[in-house]
Amino acid sequence: MEKQEKRTGNEISAFLKTFLVALTVVMLITTPAAAFVGRTLDAPIMGGNAVGGIGDGGGIPVLEEEIAFLIPDDSPFFDAFTNTKKVNVLLLGVNGGLTDTIMLACFDIKNKHVDIVSVPRDTYFHREGYYGEAEHKVNAAYRKNPVNSAKAVSELLLGIPINYYVVLEYDGVAKIVDSMGGVPMDIPFDMKYRDPLDTPPLVIDLKKGEQVLNGDQAVQFLRYRKGYLDADLGRIKAQQQFMKNAFKQCLSFDLPKIATTVYNNVTSDITLRVALYLASKGIGISEEDISTYMMPNTPDPNPPYYVYPKTKEIAEMLTEIYSIELEEELGEGSL
């Protein structure tokens, strides 16, 4: 019985992580065991977690031990950030040591809602002591430590606290997609691209039209960006649609099989206890409870193609996500 409970707990933890990275919300809420276990975990778990997380065997960086967020008292978001019932999880899709995909999943425990904010990988982020144009893009902040990316994303999003992270490499994405039987997508146009210098060499060859993408094809779709009029920004919109379709696909598939694959292919500082608690709080969430955003920005059409964050519009986005009202109009650079 104890062995069975342990196995079920591992599956639930995998469900939660997948939910938080917006691959499949329903995985955790369709597991009856989540409701049962949740009744024993009725106290909020926000900090004080054991070192090590799920999918790594322990010893990985823990955000809440390494980051002290200092939100200015005069910030219009001070009360919202400090008194929130939200849990914010950073999703990092890593390729070649860079964060190719950056998303923040904000789980509103009280209202059972998930907001997903995508941050363009080319977003300008100055790092003191680093030189070269590429080093001042937010995707370069990672340097094999998700804490670095969390600090950068928090700063870009006006000091928003980030509680946990999930790191997923593209080979892991392929395995997860295959475990769910592929993901249905309507490819808007033929996607062709080759990069023989990538490791391994990147070959993208997808035909226009409705189809079910297997793991390798899904990676091609997620990495493609050259054919979009707005390049990486267009790719972000496509990634968000992919996540919604993946969510639908998981509604009627082999959840334990998917959970096991997720569990073995992600690294996260989300502990099993935290996963069980959040899973219990996610019961009842549906597709309509997921909202997607892109960090407001101004893209530079000239090399090195930086994407500059728009402070005022970011503030407006956060007021919507946190359901607060600002007393005065914010201007660029006022936060």
Secondary structure, DSSP 8 states (H G I E B T S, - for coil): -HHHHHHHHHHHHHHHHHHHTTS-THHHHT-HHHHHHHTT--S---S---S--TTT-S----HHHH------TT-TTHHHHHS--EEEEEEEEEETTEEEEEEEEEEETTTTEEEEEE--TTBB---TT--SGGGGBGGGS-TT-HHHHHHHHHHHTTT----EEEEEEHHHHHHHHHHTT-EEEEESS-EEEEETTSSS-EEEEE-SEEEEE-HHHHHHHHH--TTSTTTHHHHHHHHHHHHHHHHHHGGGS-HHHHHHHHHHH-EE---HHHHHHHHHHTTT--GGGEEEEE--EEE-SSTT--EEE-HHHHHHHHHHHTT---SS---TT--
